[in-house]
């Protein structure tokens, strides 16, 4: 039996990983070990570890890492302190492979510990580009620390190989969100309103904004322009979700809280919907606005228009349902007006593969040769080698 540890640090990555976790747990040849960390363990962000347990999954380890301060020095120190916490958890679990997703600091710190312990790493969503955030560097670093790679598009697979990874270890299994959208039975508009005590009149915008360290402007400036732009759209109701734990989040959250309090007739706030609630709310609104990856992934697949703010997602492939205005209140308002003027949802399209990501990935985790220590050679591209 192969022991597979899965790391989850936020409500967002858990929603993406849930299907894979179920597949691993159900496979008699695999033994699941689940590690909860990051905002899952923080009251301010909804302590979403309870959602994991409510789904029937036992937690093999919990690793608190955040001090509560969100300035750069504090976050850097938190990451340094996180490495030994992950190392102790991984040493106790002793998995045959550690699964991490994306580009967050939690994954980076855990992968650092796993690399030092010679634990092979399987990375989901490598090879992508987000030029407006330091996540870009973290994601590519995770690629170089990982042995197996599960890319969401053929172009992302090609980029992982370009980073020197052997094509035989780089799989195009699609994106996990496609599974979720295919299998979830979304809640009705009325059910979402009742469950989360919110209003969803038409038109409503679903808004999520996260601070990004390398964005086109300071997070506090961007969120002020965003909120002012949304307020300038006549008759638009807003449902705003909580920001994540990135650098600068305290200021962003304070501004959103003040805005929500000042406009109770037009704004509802939900800290964490969970995946089912979030996607159900998204399917019921006229437009998705902000800089979350959901503006370029989930919304286009659902056929809901989205307005992307700033550079946090710059470099990701964009569907024709995504609008990217300059991050100024007037242009944001104009983009939102145009998006909500569409009288019907456009047919959802996906460049992220067909449903079945979880089954394909679990099968690879079960059947692939995964040596320990995970020694690997740098794969030179043939055309590059020919010029040397």
Wavefront OBJ file of the C-alpha trace (Angstrom):
o trace
v 0.000 0.000 0.000
v 1.299 3.459 -0.950
v 0.804 6.264 1.586
v -0.241 9.565 -0.001
v -0.174 12.746 2.076
v -2.275 15.647 0.787
v -1.683 19.209 1.983
v -4.533 21.726 2.102
v -4.116 25.267 3.381
v -7.181 27.235 2.264
v -10.885 26.871 1.540
v -10.061 27.339 -2.158
v -7.493 24.577 -2.560
v -9.580 22.164 -0.488
v -12.481 22.660 -2.876
v -10.183 21.718 -5.741
v -8.617 18.777 -3.904
v -11.785 17.263 -2.460
v -12.451 14.966 -5.414
v -8.881 13.676 -5.475
v -8.946 13.139 -1.712
v -12.083 11.016 -2.119
v -10.468 8.952 -4.895
v -7.340 8.336 -2.819
v -9.401 7.424 0.239
v -11.482 4.947 -1.762
v -8.554 3.200 -3.451
v -7.558 0.038 -1.525
v -3.982 0.388 -2.793
v -3.607 3.906 -1.369
v -3.570 5.133 2.199
v -4.660 8.758 2.666
v -2.958 11.111 5.109
v -4.491 14.587 5.193
v -2.586 17.641 6.491
v -4.561 20.821 7.269
v -2.703 24.100 7.651
v -2.896 27.811 6.807
v -6.215 29.601 7.070
v -8.057 26.324 7.716
v -6.902 26.727 11.314
v -7.630 30.452 11.781
v -10.907 31.718 13.268
v -10.718 35.002 11.350
v -10.899 33.083 8.076
v -13.734 30.802 9.174
v -11.674 27.892 10.587
v -12.562 25.824 7.540
v -10.892 22.678 8.869
v -14.393 21.896 10.179
v -15.568 21.650 6.557
v -12.965 18.925 5.954
v -14.071 16.970 8.999
v -17.750 17.420 8.084
v -16.941 15.749 4.771
v -15.881 12.677 6.733
v -12.106 12.974 6.350
v -9.821 12.449 9.327
v -6.932 14.873 9.712
v -3.582 13.151 10.161
v -1.874 16.402 11.132
v -2.624 20.081 11.666
v 0.195 22.587 11.256
v -0.594 26.171 12.356
v 1.794 28.577 10.653
v 0.448 32.142 10.653
v 1.253 34.614 13.447
v -1.574 36.966 12.494
v 0.687 39.723 11.170
v 0.605 40.302 7.419
v 3.607 42.553 6.750
v 6.396 41.113 4.606
v 8.869 40.555 7.443
v 6.302 38.746 9.600
v 5.144 36.550 6.730
v 8.736 35.649 5.842
v 9.374 34.725 9.480
v 6.155 32.662 9.568
v 7.301 30.687 6.532
v 10.649 30.014 8.191
v 8.928 28.752 11.332
v 6.530 26.663 9.233
v 9.237 24.465 7.727
v 10.066 22.593 10.961
v 6.344 22.205 11.696
v 5.798 20.539 8.348
v 8.987 18.513 8.769
v 7.768 17.064 12.072
v 4.350 16.203 10.606
v 5.859 14.596 7.515
v 8.434 12.667 9.533
v 5.651 11.219 11.692
v 3.401 10.361 8.719
v 6.317 9.190 6.538
v 4.356 9.276 3.267
v 5.528 7.758 0.016
v 4.485 10.969 -1.750
v 3.214 14.431 -0.756
v 0.566 16.103 -2.943
v 0.545 19.921 -3.077
v -1.492 22.255 -5.240
v -0.744 25.631 -6.725
v 1.571 28.339 -5.599
v 0.916 29.434 -2.038
v 3.466 29.881 0.717
v 2.006 26.953 2.657
v 2.776 24.610 -0.240
v 6.219 26.132 -0.730
v 7.196 25.675 2.930
v 5.815 22.126 3.073
v 7.620 21.184 -0.133
v 10.849 22.612 1.270
v 10.512 20.335 4.294
v 9.626 17.349 2.105
v 12.620 17.970 -0.162
v 14.993 17.977 2.800
v 13.375 14.759 4.088
v 13.688 13.127 0.619
v 9.916 12.729 0.356
v 8.757 12.800 -3.296
v 6.328 15.586 -4.182
v 3.448 15.578 -6.675
v 2.473 19.071 -7.806
v -0.887 20.133 -9.257
v -1.277 23.261 -11.423
v 2.392 23.744 -12.290
v 3.585 25.545 -15.411
v 1.115 28.413 -15.078
v 1.942 32.117 -15.100
v 0.680 34.902 -12.823
v 2.961 37.859 -13.425
v 1.317 40.138 -10.870
v 2.099 38.019 -7.814
v 5.117 36.426 -6.190
v 3.124 33.197 -6.555
v 4.741 32.922 -9.980
v 8.200 32.339 -8.488
v 6.788 30.043 -5.796
v 4.961 27.914 -8.363
v 8.066 27.417 -10.527
v 10.115 26.641 -7.420
v 7.571 23.980 -6.497
v 7.968 22.520 -9.979
v 11.697 22.091 -9.452
v 11.148 20.463 -6.042
v 8.509 18.049 -7.385
v 8.865 14.629 -8.961
v 5.392 14.201 -10.479
v 3.507 16.991 -12.212
v -0.200 17.286 -13.011
v -0.703 20.178 -15.434
v -4.074 21.701 -16.266
v -3.492 22.399 -19.982
v -1.117 21.156 -22.699
v 0.604 24.550 -22.702
v 1.180 24.330 -18.946
v 2.599 20.823 -19.391
v 4.962 22.141 -22.046
v 6.142 24.888 -19.709
v 6.893 22.386 -16.914
v 9.008 20.416 -19.386
v 10.688 23.678 -20.402
v 11.711 24.022 -16.741
v 13.737 20.832 -17.122
v 11.275 18.143 -16.039
v 11.208 14.766 -17.774
v 8.089 14.546 -20.026
v 7.422 11.033 -18.687
v 6.747 12.548 -15.255
v 4.567 15.429 -16.505
v 0.881 14.614 -17.027
v -1.938 16.591 -18.600
v -4.810 15.430 -16.431
v -6.796 18.686 -16.728
v -7.921 20.962 -13.903
v -9.639 19.668 -10.763
v -12.327 22.346 -10.940
v -13.749 20.688 -14.068
v -14.587 17.620 -11.965
v -16.332 19.744 -9.375
v -18.421 21.596 -11.925
v -19.356 18.308 -13.575
v -20.367 16.487 -10.404
v -21.812 19.114 -8.057
v -25.546 19.646 -7.896
v -25.615 23.403 -7.450
v -27.989 25.033 -5.005
v -30.859 27.150 -6.267
v -30.776 30.925 -5.940
v -33.300 30.762 -3.108
v -31.340 28.047 -1.293
v -28.138 30.120 -1.475
v -29.948 33.180 -0.122
v -31.404 31.215 2.777
v -28.289 29.228 3.669
v -25.972 32.256 3.748
v -28.508 34.944 4.705
v -27.749 37.059 1.651
v -29.669 38.700 -1.186
v -29.199 37.769 -4.845
v -31.358 40.167 -6.837
v -30.520 40.762 -10.473
v -28.089 42.165 -11.217
v -25.691 40.977 -8.510
v -21.888 40.893 -8.660
v -19.911 38.218 -6.794
v -16.729 39.975 -5.659
v -13.440 38.546 -4.370
v -10.244 40.573 -4.039
v -6.905 39.337 -2.701
v -3.821 41.526 -2.174
v -0.954 40.738 -4.558
v 2.595 41.791 -3.745
v 3.604 42.561 -7.339
v 0.372 43.999 -8.713
v 0.032 47.039 -10.957
v -0.751 49.199 -7.902
v -0.841 48.896 -4.105
v -3.590 46.565 -2.832
v -5.293 49.306 -0.828
v -5.432 51.524 -3.932
v -6.794 48.739 -6.118
v -9.500 47.733 -3.683
v -10.607 51.358 -3.278
v -10.915 51.763 -7.064
v -12.725 48.432 -7.298
v -15.270 49.263 -4.606
v -15.865 52.769 -5.954
v -16.342 51.393 -9.448
v -18.852 48.800 -8.282
v -20.755 51.400 -6.265
v -20.993 53.506 -9.416
v -22.992 50.841 -11.276
v -26.620 51.779 -10.777
v -28.818 49.092 -9.243
v -25.968 46.587 -8.790
v -26.064 44.472 -5.639
v -22.753 43.147 -4.288
v -21.877 39.906 -2.519
v -18.274 40.140 -1.287
v -16.257 37.200 0.021
v -13.330 37.219 2.451
v -9.780 37.889 1.262
v -7.065 35.317 1.832
v -4.013 35.570 4.087
v -1.603 37.180 1.625
v 0.688 40.095 2.501
v -1.432 43.213 3.056
v -4.682 41.386 3.719
v -5.483 43.203 6.998
v -5.773 46.587 5.279
v -7.828 45.143 2.410
v -10.182 43.368 4.787
v -10.597 46.519 6.899
v -11.555 48.559 3.840
v -14.023 45.920 2.683
v -15.551 45.749 6.186
v -15.984 49.526 6.308
v -17.516 49.530 2.832
v -19.936 46.744 3.756
v -21.007 48.584 6.913
v -21.485 51.848 5.012
v -23.718 50.314 2.330
v -25.897 47.669 4.019
v -28.663 48.132 1.463
v -26.383 47.163 -1.437
v -23.757 44.845 0.050
v -23.702 41.410 1.663
v -20.500 39.835 3.008
v -19.729 36.105 3.297
v -16.396 35.085 4.809
v -16.368 31.629 3.248
v -19.025 29.996 1.073
v -17.279 26.667 0.703
v -17.025 25.242 -2.792
v -20.678 24.252 -3.263
v -21.966 27.569 -1.929
v -19.476 29.624 -3.923
v -20.155 27.934 -7.244
v -23.895 28.012 -6.598
v -23.747 31.730 -5.866
v -21.617 32.250 -8.965
v -24.160 30.490 -11.161
v -26.872 32.835 -9.831
v -25.147 36.197 -10.336
v -24.797 38.438 -13.374
v -21.037 38.957 -13.133
v -17.968 37.861 -11.156
v -15.535 40.662 -10.285
v -12.107 40.787 -8.634
v -8.726 39.134 -8.966
v -9.405 35.607 -7.762
v -8.475 32.752 -10.085
v -12.208 32.022 -10.219
v -12.596 34.992 -12.587
v -10.530 33.134 -15.214
v -11.365 29.513 -14.393
v -14.702 28.762 -12.748
v -16.659 31.712 -14.156
v -15.812 31.014 -17.823
v -16.589 27.313 -17.431
v -19.986 28.245 -15.970
v -20.529 30.786 -18.742
v -20.752 33.710 -16.301
v -19.039 36.933 -17.454
v -16.200 38.167 -15.282
v -14.230 41.375 -14.825
v -10.597 40.847 -13.820
v -8.884 43.565 -11.782
v -5.133 44.191 -11.815
v -2.251 41.878 -12.701
v -2.677 39.102 -10.138
v -3.820 36.664 -12.852
v -1.793 38.166 -15.710
v -0.395 35.412 -17.902
v -3.255 32.946 -17.431
v -5.284 31.986 -20.511
v -8.444 34.106 -20.758
v -11.789 33.101 -22.228
v -13.794 35.622 -24.236
v -16.133 36.025 -21.262
v -13.345 37.712 -19.246
v -12.864 41.496 -19.432
v -9.706 43.202 -18.140
v -10.234 46.956 -17.683
v -7.608 49.387 -16.490
v -7.850 49.352 -12.670
v -9.655 52.684 -12.344
v -13.155 53.168 -10.982
v -14.704 54.547 -14.170
v -13.327 51.837 -16.457
v -14.208 49.139 -13.916
v -17.776 50.445 -13.753
v -18.002 50.509 -17.554
v -16.722 46.936 -17.826
v -19.215 45.714 -15.242
v -22.090 47.496 -17.007
v -21.145 45.808 -20.267
v -20.882 42.379 -18.611
v -24.286 42.584 -16.938
v -25.870 43.785 -20.188
v -25.472 40.294 -21.643
v -29.002 38.966 -21.577
v -28.049 35.296 -21.294
v -25.126 33.247 -20.102
v -22.725 32.245 -22.807
v -22.081 28.559 -23.309
v -19.435 27.435 -20.861
v -16.177 26.382 -22.467
v -13.080 24.879 -20.933
v -9.482 24.598 -22.047
v -8.795 22.624 -18.876
v -9.562 19.122 -20.057
v -12.487 16.787 -19.584
v -13.933 15.639 -16.242
v -12.002 12.818 -14.597
v -9.016 14.699 -13.163
v -9.367 13.029 -9.755
v -9.601 9.474 -11.103
v -6.715 9.986 -13.530
v -4.498 11.571 -10.888
v -5.249 8.967 -8.207
v -4.421 6.222 -10.702
v -1.092 7.868 -11.492
v -0.292 8.262 -7.795
v -1.038 4.549 -7.377
v 0.757 3.185 -10.433
v 3.670 5.510 -11.210
v 7.192 4.606 -10.192
v 8.039 7.034 -7.378
v 11.571 6.475 -6.072
v 12.767 7.601 -2.675
v 14.925 9.582 -2.637
v 13.336 11.164 -5.714
v 16.464 11.572 -7.827
v 15.878 13.136 -11.221
v 17.955 14.480 -14.098
v 17.493 17.854 -15.756
v 15.694 17.368 -19.056
v 17.257 19.549 -21.763
v 15.052 20.498 -24.673
v 16.360 18.939 -27.900
v 16.363 22.158 -29.841
v 18.322 23.911 -27.102
v 20.865 21.081 -26.852
v 21.412 21.150 -30.614
v 22.738 24.716 -30.405
v 25.307 24.020 -27.710
l 1 2 3 4 5 6 7 8 9 10 11 12 13 14 15 16 17 18 19 20 21 22 23 24 25 26 27 28 29 30 31 32 33 34 35 36 37 38 39 40 41 42 43 44 45 46 47 48 49 50 51 52 53 54 55 56 57 58 59 60 61 62 63 64 65 66 67 68 69 70 71 72 73 74 75 76 77 78 79 80 81 82 83 84 85 86 87 88 89 90 91 92 93 94 95 96 97 98 99 100 101 102 103 104 105 106 107 108 109 110 111 112 113 114 115 116 117 118 119 120 121 122 123 124 125 126 127 128 129 130 131 132 133 134 135 136 137 138 139 140 141 142 143 144 145 146 147 148 149 150 151 152 153 154 155 156 157 158 159 160 161 162 163 164 165 166 167 168 169 170 171 172 173 174 175 176 177 178 179 180 181 182 183 184 185 186 187 188 189 190 191 192 193 194 195 196 197 198 199 200 201 202 203 204 205 206 207 208 209 210 211 212 213 214 215 216 217 218 219 220 221 222 223 224 225 226 227 228 229 230 231 232 233 234 235 236 237 238 239 240 241 242 243 244 245 246 247 248 249 250 251 252 253 254 255 256 257 258 259 260 261 262 263 264 265 266 267 268 269 270 271 272 273 274 275 276 277 278 279 280 281 282 283 284 285 286 287 288 289 290 291 292 293 294 295 296 297 298 299 300 301 302 303 304 305 306 307 308 309 310 311 312 313 314 315 316 317 318 319 320 321 322 323 324 325 326 327 328 329 330 331 332 333 334 335 336 337 338 339 340 341 342 343 344 345 346 347 348 349 350 351 352 353 354 355 356 357 358 359 360 361 362 363 364 365 366 367 368 369 370 371 372 373 374 375 376 377 378 379 380 381 382 383 384 385 386 387 388
